[in-house]
């Protein structure tokens, strides 16, 4: 059986100096070891583009499968 890779999501808790982030919004996170090592997360915004933002601006969350599926469309 093929194991499904769990996607990662985070909630924005701080948008100071990052006006393009919306507070309390859930964002999809892409893996980026280099960014993580420097204290950043790679985040997909509303345009579908990915950018790096300070990790402290987010809280990582786990979502039910149904929510992951809905947010990944």
N, C-alpha and C positions, 0 to 999 in steps of 0.2 A: 504494500500500500504506500502510495506516495505521500510523504509528510508535507503538509502545507506550511510554508514559511510565514511566521507571524510578522505582520507589518507593525511599525512603530508609529505612535501618535503622541502628541504633546499639546497641552493647553497653554496659551500665552497668558502669563501673569504680570508681565512688565513690558511696556512698549516705549519707554523713555529712550530717546535717540533712535528709535526704530518706528517712525510714524506710520509705516506701511503695515505694521502688525496690528491686529485687532485683539484687544483684551478679551479674555474668556473664550476665545475661538480655538477650536481644535484644528491642529495642523498635522499633516503627514510628514514624517521624518524619514530622510534617506540615509543609508549608512555612509559615513565618511570618517574613516579613522584619523586622517590628518587633521580635519576640522575638530574632531572630538579631543584630540591630544592638545589642541590649543584652546579648549574651553568653548567650542562652538558646536552648533547643530546645523545640519543642512535641512532646510525647511522648504516645502513646496507651497507657494502662495496661490492666490486666487487666479493668477494668469496661467498657472500650470508650470511656471518656471521655478527653479530651485535656487536658493540663496543661503548664505550662512549668517547665523545670528548668534549672539551670546547665549550660552546654555542656561544662564541664570534667568533668562526671560521666559523660561518654560518649565512646566512640570510634566514629566513623562507619565502617561496613563496607559492602562490596559483596557481594551474595549471588548465587548462580546463579538463573536464572529459576525453576527448580522450587522452590527454597527460598522465594523471594519469594512465589510463588503459594500455597504451603502456609501461610506466616505471615500472609497477607492474608485468609484465610478467617475 
